[in-house]
Amino acid sequence: MSRPDFSALLEKSNQLAAQTFGDGFPSLHRGIEQLEEVSRRMASTIQPPPDSAKVKAAHLLAGRGFDADRLSRNLSSINFRTTFEPLEALAETDVEGFLRHQHKMIILTAIEEQNKEITATLRKNYLASLRQDWESTKQKLMDSLGQR
């Protein structure tokens, strides 16, 4: 939009405001820096709901074709406390049984550690993607406001 078009739009906007609200309509004149400062102040006062992480996770999983409710039910049905105990009592001299149990424990511990690492990486990548999307959108907005 060129400069004359913007001036015409501003004039039409002022005429519409005068018709709608009368002469008592306040006129706001703010620069891009002021708008950015106000938006940052407003954004810092907003607190996400406590379970927003669950909502975001469900949205992310749904976007990838996973049923988050079913996965949550499946995970909640697993009793992890009994998983790490031997299913059968081991005799004190049962070396093979002890080694089998240790082997299972090592595998389960490795899976658990990888799960934690993957979760942390996923969260880090999600936040980086979210931040990149925000910066891109913010830059487009700033560019569109700056061209007028």
Protein Blocks (a to p, Z undefined) as FASTA:
>chain_A
ZZklmmmmmmmmmmmmmmmnommlccddddfklmmmmmmmmmmmpccdfklmmmmmmmmm
mmnopafklmmmmmmmpcfklmmpcfbdcdfklmklmmmmmmmmmmmmmmmmmmmmmmmm
mmmmmmmmmmmmmmmmmmmmmmmmmmZZ
